[in-house]
Amino acid sequence: MKTTKQLFKIMARATEISMHGYDMKEKDITEVSHNQWFFNYSGHVNSLSAQYYPLGWHDAQKENGVQGKSLDAKLTEAGIQLMYWFIYDNLCQRDQELESQAV
């Protein structure tokens, strides 16, 4: 069973991927991850939402017909598992391996 701490850790990894990919794009590096993650945590109702855009959140998605994915969950035991595995399943294989080694 994954914990809240593990959930927020994998969220941090996904956020770093988004930030790193954006930095590379700004420097005109062609080998860039376009994966973009957005998280919204509402502590007063103990809920979390995640939006994932595999080609970034700009018009490239519409041009290629690729839809983003999103998930909303209450941070119950089941919601933590659901959100953790949603994020994990949408990481690239290299990042999944890094996440698995970190546990």
C-alpha positions, -999 to +999 in steps of 0.1 A: +000+000+000+013+034-010+013+062+016+006+099+014+043+106+016+050+083-014+022+100-033+036+134-028+071+121-037+059+108-071+040+141-076+074+159-071+090+136-097+062+143-122+065+181-115+103+180-121+097+162-154+073+190-164+098+217-154+128+200-169+110+195-203+100+231-203+135+243-196+149+221-224+122+235-248+132+271-239+168+262-248+158+248-282+169+213-272+151+189-295+153+158-273+126+170-249+098+155-229+066+173-236+049+156-207+031+183-186+016+176-152-007+199-132-017+191-096-043+208-074-045+199-037-073+211-016-064+204+020-097+217+035-116+189+017-087+165+015-088+161-023-063+160-051-067+164-088-041+157-115-040+165-151-015+149-175-008+162-210+015+139-230+023+165-256+022+195-234-008+216-228-006+237-259-022+233-294+001+204-304-024+181-286-053+193-308-032+191-339-022+154-332-056+144-317-040+134-284-062+140-253-049+148-219-059+126-189-072+137-155-081+122-122-098+136-091-096+117-058-103+121-022-072+113-001-087+082+015-066+050+015-082+040-018-078+075-033-041+075-025-036+042-043-056+054-073-037+087-076-003+071-071-008+045-098-024+070-122+008+091-120+031+061-120+014+046-151+019+079-170+056+083-163+080+071-189+097+038-183+129+054-172+111+074-145+091+044-134+124+025-129+138+054-109+106+056-088+107+018-081+144+020-070+136+049-046+112+028-026 
